[in-house]
Amino acid sequence: MVCPTSKASLSFQDCQECRRTDGTTFWFTPLVSDAAAKHLMETLPNPRFDDLDPQATLLKKARQRLVTKIKADGVGGTSVVIKIFPLRNPISRLRHRKYAYTEFINYSKAQARGIPTPKVYAFWENRKFGLVNGSGVLIEFLEGYKNILEMSQETDIDYQQAALVAIPAICAMYETGAFNADGRDENIYIANNGASPEQFSIIDWQYAGFSLPRSDWLLEHLVAYFIRKAPEQDQNGLRNVWTEKVKQAANHPASADEFQCRIDRLLKRPPSTNQRIAMTPLE
């Protein structure tokens, strides 16, 4: 068994390792049976390429990133999300662990802290001449869930109302110290098509950090980022009303004025991705 890391919450020794003749190695989690692993190994794409499977539904495509949904008989006939990172330049290949590898590990860490996330089925990477040319992660597709942005686009609810539904998820990250650095409206999903706020799931853990539970400055980072990524016309409303509701729900120790000042400071001087992952309050 090859173990890429010994520091992760999820032990790679507990995963089933399979190698394919095209230079791709897979690590399947215990959620995947031997038979399912064999089927998936034969059908999952080589992550060095971003060619779209004609049977897949495109969810998102960006530089060095392709996210699709596909029916996967290998995991009980449910739909799954395939997220691959084709790494085309030498720097990305040298820093390959910051892509699917890190997301796979961070999902495990978040789950270990009790944060609801999609199930994670596999991590895989393709190597040639010792370099990683691409990597991927296979996760559950959240059937029957809607994210906060999707909810806000319905006729009977506006963005301010939809943002209220995100509060339990934001408070959970604060309570556990599991910080999704991209904890925005598109990445917080609510069960029963948005009707069950307490049944949430948080996706996209590539950029994340983990600290002591209830680190008082963590909540301000979560709140400020959510506001900054909201539609511009809704940001003032979130700042004026929603911020205080989050503070009250989280039972944050700062006064209302102090907490608002912290939020305003972060909105005026947005931290970098590295600062958010490090979760260091700005000086």
N, C-alpha and C positions, 0 to 999 in steps of 0.2 A: 504494500500500500504506500503510495507516494503521499506525503503530507506537506502541502505547500506552506503551512504555518503551524506553530504550536502555541500561539497566543490568542487565538480566536475563541469566542464563546462556543461556537459550533466546532467540534473536533472533526477534522477531515478523516481521522481514522475511523470514524463512525459512518463515513460515506462509502458508497460502492464506486470503485474506480474502474473505468473502462477506457480502452484506447482504440481509436479508429485508424485505418491505414492512411488517411490523409494528413496525419500529424496532429489530430485533435484528441485531447484527453478530457474525459468527463468525470465529474464527481457527483453522484446521485445521493440525495439525502435519504434517511430511513423511511420517508414517506413514499418512496418509489420502490416497487417490487422488482425482483430480478427480471421477470418477464417484461415489465414496463420499461425498465432500464435498457434492455436489449432493443425494444421497439424504438425508444427515443433516440438511442445512439445511432440507429440507422436512418432516422428521419430529421433530426435537428440539423440546422444549417451550419456550414463552416463559417465561423465568426469573422474570418478575414475578409469576407465579401458582404456587400450590402444589397445583393440582389433580392428583390421581393418575391417570396413564394406566391404563385398565382392563387393558391388556396387560402392565403393569409389575408387578414384585414389590417391595413396600415393604420397605426395609432399615432406615430410620431416619427419624423425623420429629421436629423440634423447632422452636422459635421461629426463624423466618427460615432454615429449613434443611429440605430434603427430599432424601432419598437413596433411589434406586430402582435395580433391576436390570432390564434389558430385552435381548431378543435384537436384535442390530444387524447386519443383512445388509451394511451399508455398511463394516464392518471385518472382512470375512472370515467372517461368519456367527457370530462369537463373541458371548458376552454381554458387556455393558458396564455400567458404573455411571454413572448420571446424578446428579450432585450439584448442586442448584440452591439459590440464596440469594435468595428474594423479599425485597426491601428495602422495608419499609412506612413507616418513619419517616424524617424529613428528615435526622437525624444519620447514620443508616446509609447513606443515599444519598450524603451528602457524604464519608463514609469508605468508599466502595464498594470501594476497592482491598484492603481487609483481608479480603475474602471470597474468591470464586472466583479472582479475579486473583492474589492472593497465593499461594493454593494451587497454581495453575498454575505460577507462577514457582518456588516452592519445590520442586516435583517435579523441575523441570529442574535446579535447583542440586544437589539430592541425587543425582540420576543422574550429574551431572558429577563428583561426588566418588566415584562407584563404589558408591553404595548401591542395592541392588536395590529397585525399586518397580514398581508396575503401569505399563504403558504409558499414556501420556497422548495423547489424540487431539484434543482441542479445548477452547477457552475461548470463551465467548460472553456477551454482555451486551445488555440491552435499555435503550434510552434514550427518554425523552420530555421535551420541553422542555429538553434538555441534561442532565438528571439521569439517573443510572443507577437503574433501578427493580428490577433483578435481574440476577444473573449465574450462570453455570454452568460446570462443568468435566466433561469426559467422559473416563473412564479405563477401563482394562481390568478386567474381572471375573476374579479369580484362581481359575480352575477347578482343582479338585484340591488346593486349599490349605485348611488350617484354622488359625484363630488360636489363641493360647495359652489363652484362656478356653474355647473350644470343646473343646480337647484335655483340659482339666482336668475337664470334665463327662462324660467317658467313664468306663465302669465299671472299666477296667483301669489307670487312671492318676489320681493325685491332683494337687492344685494345685502342691505342692512339686516334683513330678517334671516337670510341664508347664513350670514356670518355668525349670528347667534348660535346656530346649530354646530358651528365648529368649536365652540368654547370647551366642551368636555374633552375633545382631542388635545387641544392646546394645554389645558390644565393637566392632562395625563402626562404629557411630555415634561412639564414642569415638576410634577410630583415625583417622577421616576428619574429625572436627570438624563433622559434619552432625547437628545436634541436633533431633530431632523432639520438640517440647515436650509432645506427647501420646503419648509412646512407652510405652503401656500394653499390657496383655495382649490387648485387643481389636484392636489395630492392628499386631501382629506376626504375620505369617502364615508357615506352614511348609509346604513342598511335600510331595507324596505323602501328603496327608491327615495331615500331622504327623510323617511317618516320616523326613524328611530335614532335620535341624536346620541344616545348612550351606546349604541352599537356602531362604532366607527372602525375604520381601518385606515392606516397611514401608509402610503406608498413612497417609492423613490428615495431610497436610503443611501445613495452613492455618497452624498456629502452629509456627514453626520458626526456628532461628537457625544461623549458620554461623561457626565460629571456626577457630583453628589446630588441626591434628590433635593429638590426645593432650593437650589442655589438661587438666591433672591434676584440676581441679575439675569438669570436665564429667561424668566418670564418676559422681561422687557425686550430681549432679543427676539423671542417668538412673536410677540405682539407687533413690534415695529416692522418686522419682515412681512408679516401677513398684510399689514396696512400698505406697505410700499408696493406689494405685488397686486393689490386690489385695483380695480378700474379707477382711473384718476378721479372721476366724478364722485366716487364713493369714499374717497380717502378721508375727507374732512368729517363726514358723518361717523366713520369708524373711530377717528381720533376723539371726537367730542362725546360719544355715547358708549360705543362698544368697548373701548379701552377700560372704562370703569367697571363694566359688567364682567370682563375677564378678571380684573383684579379682585373683585368681590368673590367670584366663583372660586378663585384659587386661594383666597384668604392670604393674599400677599401682605407682608408686614409693613411696607412703605405706606406713607400717607398718600391720599389721592393726588395732591399737588406734586409731591416728590416723584411719584410713579409717572405722572404725565410729563414732567420735565425730562425724565430719563427717556421716555418714548420720543419726545420731540427732538432730543439731542441725537438719537440714532437715526431719525428720519432726515435730519438736516445733514448729517455726516454718515452716510451709510457705510458700514464696515465691509471689508473685503470678504470673499468666501473663506479665506484662511482664518481671518479673525473670527468669523461666525463659527467655524468648525472648532477653533480653539476655545470659543465661548469666553473670551476675555473682555471684560467691560472696557470701553474706551476711556482713556485717561483724559 
